[in-house]
């Protein structure tokens, strides 16, 4: 969920279309041939990935039989453990399809005393649920929530590692006391700025799928945790024996892949350099919850393998039927409903082979070279996934990567090559296209970046005065310490006194800097470096563990690829200039491409996120 390259990636992470295709176009030969094996291995080497990929290809033939191919390539871990069909990945936002299908099972459940439909208003289920836009609060339906059209942008930095669903979206009365002891800052969503009118545009939002994940607990009399409900009604009936919401279960299997990243790459010399490979020992999705799950389960908590992905794809392509037992698990109308476009994700063809894209529920829909497809991508720390299916061709493909930096590009290149091979089409050089796009975006950002003035003007108050606590009711509190020309750890004020160790190489002491710890799901620190007058450049950083005892941490910039700024504002009170707060702008709220920017005469008016001085 972060950065310009990820934003680009999301555009390519799927969709679907309605063109009818004849399954006989499918090759009858194995797709994962030695030639394809060599292609995938060459791509991994060319992109210098420290990790690998695991892939699944399923085809249904004209006689009704299936072919399922699964294989791993490259490294699953830093110690050289090889990737296999059984390697486990956090599939991130590909978890959303399990979530919305679980919602469909509830809608299809005629035994519920409290019946719901796709058009049921959320406010009728959870009266406390509220957004800042009163129209969206009162009118949002399950369909609006699933198709990302509430008007609320991502705001992914508002939730932290210790949050739960009730602390984010609020369900006190609906839960009838269950987990009431965990409720704090009930319904923080109502404090987040919208970036569009209700039902105006598509804007991807993880918080809405967190909301959907609590429906089993709200609607069913025995109040099952969401993760338990999905396990009982989807995982187990389909035979997805390795798929889980529990990282403890995944670790115990011995098949959990390590997310891998590159540290210290000089991108001006080589964008695709090796750098120092880092195993990400504690990815941010390792949250408490066990098999009961946690607040991120509905939006991105599933852990699965290519082998199970093959079974999942077969079931989706065959109307929700278990491919081994032929038992009906998911009603076909639920699968069709979530694949039916409700919002336009991109209204034009990004490449000649693609059509415009629409979004239903956790499914993009568009065409590729005249073949209709549904798909979705997933991106979280250390893992990138892509699951695609061509319903008329009865073809399904999944590609999972553990490359944190370029896994999204790798799975696109490999996905399209597998699609071309399976459909018997001349292959398109997506490898060159992806490299060109990475290069274009990197240099476009460089052109948009401006060096700090040689004689920057100081802020309206002293830098020291800008330190201290600030609060946004949706995002919480940040407590800045001021760093400038400090030469040793002992010079740094608390709570920044361990920053040399936990954020190696991140702090330039020659530039006045404000640094704060914040325990967010995607980052551990926010850093403001002075640019000019009351304007600061913003970096959201994550201190990540290494497996190197002499250097226990390394630093990653979470929103790399975007230019985010903080502007401080002041007011007069009894002839004294006081700090009002600061506003963040530059895309940190994750608004949709058509949303535009906030306008106004003050920093607070223009802010995507406003923190007031405490």
N, C-alpha and C positions, 0 to 999 in steps of 0.2 A: 504494500500500500504506500509506496513512496517513490517520489522522484519522477523526473521527466521521462526517463526511459521506461519506467513502469507504466506511466500514463500512456505512452505510445503503445506499450505492450497490450494494454487492455483493449485497445482498438482492434488488435489482431486476435484477441483471445476468443473469438467465435461469433456464431450466429446461426441462421438457418434459412431455408427457403422452401417454396412449394412446387418447384418444377418436378414433374414425374420422370423417373429414370428407370431403366430396365436393369434388374440385378444381373442380367446376363453380361453386362459390360464388365463385371468383376472378373479379374484374372482367376483362373482355376489353379494357378501355380502358387506355391508358398510366397508370401510377401517378404518375410524375413529370410531372404536368400543370402548366400555368401556375398553377392554383389551389394545388397542393401547393408549387410553387416559391415562391409568395407567402407561404404559411404558414411555410415554413422560414426565409425571409428575415426575416419578422416576428419569429419566435422568437429568431433570432440578435440582432436589434436590441433586443428587449425585455430580453434578458439581458446586453446590453452586451458581448458577446464581442469580444475583439480579434482572434479567429481565425475559423474557419469549420468546415464539415463537408463530408465527401465521402460519398456514399451509393451503395448498390447495391440493386437490387430484381430478383429473378429469379422467373419463373413458368413452370411447365410446363403446357401446355394439353392438352386431352383428345385431340388428334390427335398428341401426342408431340412437338410443336415447343416451343421455348423462346422466351421474351421476356426479354431482359436489358437493364435500364436502369441507367445510371450517370451521376452528375453531381456537380459540386462547387459549393459555395456559400460566400461570404465570402472571408476572406483566408488564404492559405497562409503568408505571411511578413509581417514588419513593413514591408517596402518596397512593399507593396500587390500583390504577386504573387497572382493569383486562384487559389482552390482549383479543381481539376479532377478528373476521374475518374482521372487518372494521378498525382495527388499521393500521396506516400508517407508513411506513418505507422508508428511503432513500434506494433504492435498489442498489445503487452504480454501479458497472460495469455491472450489468444486464440491465442497461440503454443502453449499447452499441448495443444491438440487435434492439432497436427502432431506433437508429441512422443509422445503416447499412441498415435496411429495408427502412427507409426514403430515403437513397441514392438509393436503388433499385427502389423506386417509381419515383425518378427523371430520372433514366436510362430508365424506362418504359414509360416515358411521351413523346409521339410522337409529342406533340404540342410545345416542346421547340425549339426555334430558334437555340440554341446552343446544339446540341445533344451530350450526353456523353455515354460511355459504361464502363463496368467493366475494360476494358483495356486502358481507357483514361489515359494519363500521367498527373500527377498533374501539372507539369510545363507548360502544354498547357492551363491550366485553370488559374493558378496563376503564372505568370512569376517570381514574386519576391520570391516565396517559394524556400528555399534552405537549404540543409543539408551540413555538413562539407565534406561528401563524394560526389564528383562531379558526380559520376556514379549514386548514389542513387538520387541525386537532379534531374538529367535529365531523368532517366528511371522509377522512381517509379510510379506505376499505382494505381488506386483505389483498385484493388485486393491486391497489395503489402501492401498498407496502412491498409486495413482491416484485413490482416492475419499476421501482425506484423513481416514483413521480410525485413525491410529497412536497418537493421544493427544498428539502433539506440536503445540503451537500454532505460529503463524507464525515468531516470532523473526526478523523481517526485518532487524533492526538488527545481527545477528551477523556478516553478511558485508560485506566491503569491496570497494573498487574494484580492488584488486590480488589478490583471491582467485582461486582456481580450484577446480574440483570436488573435486580430491583434497585440497585443504587444508580443505574443509568436511566432506565425507562420507567420504573415505578409500577408496582403491582400489589400494594399493601392490602387493599380490601379483597382483590381478586384471589389472593392466596389464602385468605381467611386465617391469617396468622402464621402460615408456614414460612419459615426463614425470616420472620419479621425482625428477629434480632440482628440480621445482617443489613437491614435497610439503613443507609446513610445518604444524605443529600438526595432524597427521593426525587426521581424524575428530573435529572439534569438536562435531558433533551430540550426541555422547554426554554432553556436559557441560551440555546445555540442559534446563531443567526442563519436564517434561510437565505438562499442565493437565487431563488426563482419563485414564481407564483406556483401555487398548488396545481398539479397536473399540467404544468407548462412544458417542462423539458425532462429528459432523462438525466438523473444524477445518481451515480452508484453510491450506495450507503450500507455499510455493514451493520449499523445500529438497528436498522429495520429487520434484519434477519435475526438479530438478538431478540427482538420483540417477538417474532414468530416462534422462536424456540421455546417460549414459555406457554404456548397454547395448550400442550398436553397437560401441563400442571394446573392450568386454569380451568380447562373444560372437563377433564375426566375426574370422576369421584375419588379414585385412589391416588390422584395427583402424582403420577410418575415423573421423575426427572426426564427431561427431553432426551438425553443420551440413552437412558434405559428404554424409553419408548421406541426410539429408532432401532435399537438393537433387537428388541422383541418383534417389531413389526416389519422390519426391512432387512437388516443384516442377517439374522438367523433364518428367516424363511427363504431367502435367496441363496443361502450357503456362502455368505461372505465371511469365511471363517477367520481371516486375518485382519479384518477391518474393525476398527475400534475408535473410541473417543479417548481412551486412556493411554497416556504415554508410558505408564508403568507396565501395562499389558504389552505394549509394543516393544519396550526394552527387554522384557523377560523373554520374548521370542528369539532374541539374538539377531533379528533381521532389520532393526531400525537403522536406516542410513543416517550419516552425519551430514548436516548442512555444511557446505564449504564455501569459503570466500577468499578473495585475494587482497592482501594487505600491501601497501607501499608501491602500487603500480604507478609509474610515471606516464600518465596518459597522453601528455604532449609528445612523448617519444613513440609510444605504442599503446593505443587504446586497448589492445587485446593482449597485453603483457601478462606474464605469469605472476609477477610479484611474489609475495610470500604466502603460500597456501595456509589458510587458517581453518581448522575444524571448529565449528560453532557448537561448543559443548552444551550451552544452555540457551537454545532458541527461545524466543519470547512466547511461543505457544505452549511451553512446558509449564502450564498452570495447574494449580490444585484442582481436584474434582474427581479423579479416578474414573470409574465407569459411570458415575453420576454426571460427568461432564462439568463444564464451567460456562461462564458467560460467553466465551468465544466459540463454543461448540456449534451453535447454529449457523454462524457466519463463516467459520473456517476451521473447525476442530477435528474433522475426520482424518484418521491415519489409515492408509491402505496401500495395497501393492498392485502391480500390473496384473498379476494373476487374478486378483479379485475384481480389478477394473474390467477385465474381459467378461466376467460373469455379469457384472453390472450393465455393461454395454449390451450384452445379449438380451437381458431382461428388458431394457429400455426399447430396444429395436423390435421386440416380440410381444409388445403389449402388456408388459409387467409380469411375464411368466418365468418361473424358475426354469432355466434351460436344461436342468437334469431331471427334475421331478415332474415338470409340466404343471405344477401347481400355480394358480393365479395368486399373485402377491399384491400387485398394484393395479387398481382399475385403469383400463386403457384411457378412459376419458380424463383422468388426472394427468397422465403423461402428455396427452394432447393439449390440455388446458395450459400447462406451464410452458409448453413450447410455442404457444400462440402469441405473436407479437402484440404488445400493448403500448410500448414506447419506442420511438425512433432513436437508436443509439448513434448512428451516423447516417446522414441522409444522402450520401453520395458514395460512389465506388472508389475505394482507396487505391485499388489496382485494377487493371482491365479485366482480370479474371474474377473479380469479386462484385457483388451487388451491394446496394445499401443494406444496413443492418438494423434489425429490430430486436427488442428484448421482451420476453414474457415473464416467466418466473425462474430465475437462475439458469436461463437459457438464452443465448444469442441465436438469431436465425438469419441466414442469408444464403447466397448461392456461391459456389466455387466452380468455375468453368461449366456452368449450366447445371450443376448437381446441387440439389437442396441439402442443406446441412444444419444441424443444431450443435452448439458447442459452448464451452465455458472454459475460462482459465482460472488458475489459482496462483497466488503469490504471497508468500510469507517469508520470514527470515530463514534463509537457507534452502528454501524449496520453491520450485516453480512447476506447475502442472497444467496439462491441457487434455481435455476429454471431448472428443468430437464424434458425431455419428451422422450418417447419411441414410435417412429412413427409407427412401425409395430404392436405394442401392443395397440396403441391408448390410451396411459396412460401418464398423466402429473402430476408432483408433484412440489410444491414450498414450501420452508421453509424459513421464515424470522425470524431473531433473533435481539434483541437489547442488547446483551451481547458483550461489546467491547473486552473483553479478550478472551473468548472461544466460541463466537457465531459461528465461522467457524467450530469448532469441533462439536458443538451441531447440526448444520444443517446437517452435514454429517451423524452423527449417526442416526438422526431422518429420514433423506431422505432415507437411505438404508433400515431402518426398514419398512418404508412405501412401498418402492419398493418390498421388499420381501413379505410383506403381500398382496399387490395388485396382485402380480404375482403368489401367492400361493406357494412360495418357503420357505424351512426351513430357519429361520432367522440366519444370521451371526452375531457374537458378535462384531460389529463395535465399541461399547462403549469401550471395553477393548483395541481394536486396537488403537483407538484415544488416550486413556490415556497412553498407552505404547509409542506412538510416541511423545507425549508432554514431557514425562519423559525422553525419549532417547535424544531428542534435547536439553533439558535443561542441562543435565549432559554432553553432548558432548561440549556444549558451555563453561561450567565450566572447562572442561579439556583443552580447547584451550586457556583459559584466563590465563594470567601470572601476578603474583603480581608485583607491582612496585619494582625495586631494592631497597635494604636497603640503599644504598648510590648512588642515581641517579646522573649522571653527568649533569651539567647545560647546557643550550643551548649555541650556539656559540656567541650570544649576550645576553644582560640582558633580563629578563622576561618583564620588563617595556618597553624595546625597541620593543618587539614583539606585543605590543598592538597597536591599531589604525586601520585604514581602509585598507581593501583588496578588490579586485574586480575580478569577473569572468564575462565576457560579457553575458553569458547565465544565470547565477544565480544571478547576481547583486552584491551589495556591502555589506560587513559585517564590522562592526566597533567594534573591541574588546576592552574591558577594562580588566585590570589586577587585580586579586583578590588573596590575600594571607595573612592569619593571620589577617584579619579584624574582629573585634568583634561587630561592630554595623553598622546600616544602614548608619550613617553619615560618616563612613570610606570608603564606597564604592564610586568609581568614577562614574560620569555620563557617559554613560546612564544606568548604572547598579544599580543605587541607590535605586530602588524599588524591587530588586531581592529577598530580604529576604521575602517580602510579596507575590510576584507573582510566585516565584519558591521555595516554602517551602521544606526544606530538600534536595535540589538538590546540594548545594554547600558545598564542604568540604574545609574549609579554611586552613587546614593543608597542602594542596597540591597546588602548584602554578597553577592558573586557568586563562584562557582567556574566557571571556563570551561576547556574542554579541546577540542583538536582531535581528531577521530577520522575516519579516512578510510573512511567507510561508503558503501555503494551508494546510500543514500537521504539521507544528511546528512553534513555536514562538521564539525559541532561539537555538543557537548552542554554545556548551561548549567544550572547549579543556582543558583537565587536563594533567599536565606534567607526562610523563612516564620516559624517559631517554634521555639525550642529546637533540637532535632536534626533538624527537618523542613525540607526544601527543595522548592520547586517546580522541575520539570524541563522544559526546552525542548530539543527536538532541532532544530537549525538547519541550513540549507544556505546557504552563501555562493554566490551565483549571479552569473555574469558578465552584464553588460549590453552593449549596443552603443554606449554613451555614454562617450566618452573622459574626460569630466570626472567621471563617477561610474561607475567600472568594475565595481562590485559592488552587489548588493542582497541583502537577507536574506529568506529564507522560513522559516516555522516548519513543520516536516514533520508533526508530530503535532498540528497545530491541530485543535481539536474534542475533545480528550481532556485529562483532568487527571491528569498523571503526577507522582508525588512520589518523593523520595529521603529515606530515613531512615538516619542514621548510627548505628552501634552501637559500644560500647566494652567493654573488659575491663580488669581489674586485674592488674598483674604487678609484684611487689615494691614495693607501695605506690605504683605509678605507673599513672595512667589512660592506656591506649593505645587507639588507634583499631583496631577490628576490621575495619570496612569500611562499606559502605552498600548498602541494598537498594532496588530500583526497583519501584514498584507503580502501579496505575491503568490497566492494560491495555497496557503497553508490549510485552508478549510476544505480543499479538495472539491471545488465546485465543478459542475459540468462545463464542457467546452463552450456551450451557448449561453452560459450564465452571465458573462460580463463581470464588471467590477463594481464595488460599492462607491458611490459618489458622496461628496459632502465637503463642507468648509473646514471641518476639524478632523483631527486624527481619529477621534472616536467615531465620527460619522463614516469615515472611510474604512474603518477596521473590519476585517473578517472575523477577528477575535479580539476583544477588548479586555485588558486586565486593569482594574483600578487599584490605586495605591492603598495599602492597608495601613 
